[in-house]
Amino acid sequence: MNRNANLALTLSLGLAGVAGAILATQHRSTAPGFVDLGLALVAAGVAGLSLKYCVQWWRTVDEAAREAHKFAWYWGGSLGLGVAGGLAIVLQRTPSTPLRDLAPLHGDAGLFATGVLACIVCQSVGYGVAWAGWWLARR
């Protein structure tokens, strides 16, 4: 990995840490309907630097690794998203456990954030399983 890619990765991880620290220490809430501009800018910076790093990495990786990642994202990520969707449907239809009670954060924003996090976790697990399976099948 070249020097610029290492710098981009370090900066994106550092900005992600700053965003996490802001969230952890933030005791006030913004007015309803408004986003904390500072946090939004940090998040945009993390996303931009992460994209830059990923593009640089993708250009240097070999064809086998590219195929493994494409396979894992398509099959593992898609199946993981299907699991998350199915889980949401089942939980919504279970009257004894309302979805609002499962969300660690309260209100509509907490319910939305919990759903997004559940999708990301399910897709990541599916991706990891598919990626490992791809490499094991070619061993």
C-alpha positions as CSV (number, residue, x, y, z in Angstrom):
1,M,0.0,0.0,0.0
2,N,1.4,3.4,-0.9
3,R,2.0,6.3,1.4
4,N,-1.1,8.3,0.3
5,A,-3.4,5.3,0.9
6,N,-1.9,4.9,4.4
7,L,-2.5,8.6,5.1
8,A,-6.1,8.4,3.9
9,L,-6.8,5.4,6.0
10,T,-5.2,7.0,9.1
11,L,-7.1,10.2,8.6
12,S,-10.4,8.5,8.0
13,L,-10.0,6.4,11.2
14,G,-9.0,9.5,13.1
15,L,-12.0,11.4,12.0
16,A,-14.2,8.4,12.8
17,G,-12.8,8.5,16.3
18,V,-13.5,12.2,16.6
19,A,-17.1,11.6,15.4
20,G,-17.5,8.8,18.0
21,A,-16.1,11.1,20.7
22,I,-18.5,13.8,19.8
23,L,-21.4,11.4,19.9
24,A,-20.3,9.9,23.2
25,T,-19.9,13.3,25.0
26,Q,-22.8,15.0,23.4
27,H,-25.4,15.5,26.2
28,R,-27.6,18.0,24.4
29,S,-29.9,17.2,21.6
30,T,-30.4,19.4,18.6
31,A,-33.7,21.1,17.8
32,P,-36.2,18.7,16.3
33,G,-35.7,18.4,12.5
34,F,-32.2,19.7,12.6
35,V,-28.9,17.9,12.2
36,D,-25.8,18.8,14.2
37,L,-23.7,20.5,11.5
38,G,-20.4,19.7,13.1
39,L,-21.1,16.0,13.3
40,A,-22.5,16.0,9.8
41,L,-19.3,17.5,8.5
42,V,-17.1,15.0,10.4
43,A,-19.2,12.2,9.0
44,A,-18.9,13.6,5.4
45,G,-15.1,13.8,5.9
46,V,-14.9,10.2,7.1
47,A,-17.0,9.1,4.2
48,G,-14.9,11.0,1.7
49,L,-11.5,9.8,3.0
50,S,-12.8,6.3,3.3
51,L,-13.9,6.4,-0.4
52,K,-10.6,7.7,-1.4
53,Y,-8.8,5.0,0.5
54,C,-11.0,2.3,-0.9
55,V,-10.5,3.4,-4.5
56,Q,-6.8,3.5,-4.1
57,W,-6.8,0.0,-2.5
58,W,-9.1,-1.4,-5.2
59,R,-6.7,-0.3,-8.0
60,T,-3.8,-2.1,-6.4
61,V,-5.5,-5.4,-5.4
62,D,-5.2,-8.5,-7.6
63,E,-8.0,-10.0,-9.7
64,A,-8.7,-12.9,-7.3
65,A,-9.3,-10.6,-4.4
66,R,-11.5,-8.4,-6.5
67,E,-13.6,-11.4,-7.5
68,A,-13.8,-12.6,-3.9
69,H,-15.1,-9.2,-2.7
70,K,-17.6,-8.9,-5.6
71,F,-19.0,-12.4,-4.9
72,A,-19.1,-11.8,-1.2
73,W,-20.9,-8.4,-1.5
74,Y,-23.4,-9.7,-4.1
75,W,-24.3,-13.0,-2.4
76,G,-23.4,-12.4,1.2
77,G,-24.6,-8.8,1.4
78,S,-27.8,-9.6,-0.5
79,L,-28.7,-12.6,1.7
80,G,-27.8,-10.6,4.8
81,L,-30.1,-7.8,3.8
82,G,-32.9,-10.4,3.2
83,V,-32.3,-11.8,6.7
84,A,-32.6,-8.3,8.1
85,G,-35.8,-7.7,6.2
86,G,-37.3,-11.0,7.2
87,L,-36.4,-10.3,10.8
88,A,-38.1,-6.9,10.7
89,I,-41.2,-8.4,9.3
90,V,-41.3,-11.2,11.9
91,L,-40.7,-8.7,14.7
92,Q,-43.3,-6.4,13.4
93,R,-45.9,-9.2,13.3
94,T,-45.1,-10.3,16.8
95,P,-47.6,-8.5,19.0
96,S,-45.9,-9.5,22.3
97,T,-42.7,-7.7,21.3
98,P,-43.2,-4.3,19.7
99,L,-40.3,-3.1,17.6
100,R,-40.1,0.1,19.7
101,D,-39.3,-1.9,22.8
102,L,-36.3,-3.5,21.1
103,A,-34.6,-0.2,20.0
104,P,-31.9,0.9,22.4
105,L,-32.6,4.5,21.5
106,H,-36.1,5.9,22.0
107,G,-38.3,7.6,19.5
108,D,-38.6,7.4,15.8
109,A,-34.9,8.3,15.2
110,G,-33.8,5.5,17.6
111,L,-36.0,3.0,15.8
112,F,-34.7,4.0,12.4
113,A,-31.1,3.9,13.7
114,T,-31.6,0.5,15.1
115,G,-33.0,-0.8,11.8
116,V,-30.1,0.6,9.8
117,L,-27.6,-0.9,12.2
118,A,-29.4,-4.3,12.0
119,C,-29.1,-4.2,8.2
120,I,-25.4,-3.3,8.3
121,V,-24.7,-6.0,10.8
122,C,-26.6,-8.7,8.8
123,Q,-25.0,-7.6,5.5
124,S,-21.5,-7.6,7.1
125,V,-22.0,-11.1,8.6
126,G,-23.3,-12.4,5.2
127,Y,-20.4,-10.7,3.4
128,G,-17.8,-12.3,5.8
129,V,-19.3,-15.8,5.5
130,A,-19.5,-15.5,1.7
131,W,-16.0,-14.1,1.4
132,A,-14.5,-16.9,3.5
133,G,-16.5,-19.5,1.6
134,W,-15.2,-18.2,-1.7
135,W,-11.6,-18.5,-0.6
136,L,-12.1,-21.9,1.0
137,A,-13.7,-23.2,-2.2
138,R,-10.6,-22.3,-4.1
139,R,-8.1,-23.6,-1.7
